[in-house]
């Protein structure tokens, strides 16, 4: 249970990247650490354990990003009893992070995982925001929404493309670690 709490706390810290905080430097710690945690010891975990790790990361992230989602239900008397739907959405959105960890787990090579991680991440963002509810909130591209010079790239690559760029940007410490510590220049 301790490891799942760690993933929950890691997801909770990730919320500091999003509005209204925009604490960008923490992304260079949280995203590489999350990547490190899900890619190391791949063979020693079952698919169910991997899914739970990602799910708890997503639960920490989504719980704090969508804490406000129950408030619209509490305005009208007819909808007050439906506030629990906001918590169901938090669970639903967290499932995609569990799937992310499971999919990344299938790739055994660390270099391939580094390339595949942001691709799978963005593909799951697209599926999550288009599949059932068409609720495109909590996209990683929104992290740069207060930086107008960086957000302008959205005109050309879209918000999902910006999510991909953001994830690549935050994975730079992993690449530098591989180059300088592990001496992998390729």
Secondary structure, 3 states (H helix, E strand, C coil): CHHHHHHHHHHHHHHHHCCCCCCHHHHHHHHHHHHHHHHCCHHHCCHHHHHHHHHHHHHHHHHHHCHHHHHHHHCCHHHHHHCHHHHHHHHHHHHHHHHHHHHHHCCCCHHHHHHHHHHHHHHHHHHHHHCCCCCCCCCHHHHHCCCHHHHCCHHHHHHHHHHHHHHHHHCHHHHHHHHHCCCCCC
